[in-house]
């Protein structure tokens, strides 16, 4: 509400000089804009890489090793795999390049430079199958 002081009459506010949008905005644009605005794009991408890595591991490893190794994190273009024992670590070391290639194929903007495998018997608890 605006009052003109010289006449003390109500003056209607002017409309904004912008066009009304009649077309829909794609959902991907909204999501990417929100991720940029809040600065969480890299964290979301890392979570997607970890999830996809665990799904791929479940597909390519033998059934008896499925609960013994998991993708734990993806930090600074480094994928970290944790294993319960040395046999699972040996298997993970032999599949490092294959896993890296499959993740980069399924998530095109994911860049993985290194894959580290470590043995930590306490890193995976009994609910390891719920990580995927």
Secondary structure, 3 states (H helix, E strand, C coil): CEEECCCCEEECCCCCCCCCCCCCCCHHHHHHHHHHHHCCHHHHHHHHHHHHHHHHHHHHCCHHHCCCEEEEEEECCEEEEEECCHHHHHHHHHCHHHHHHHHHHHCCCCCCCEEEEEECCCCCCCCHHHCC
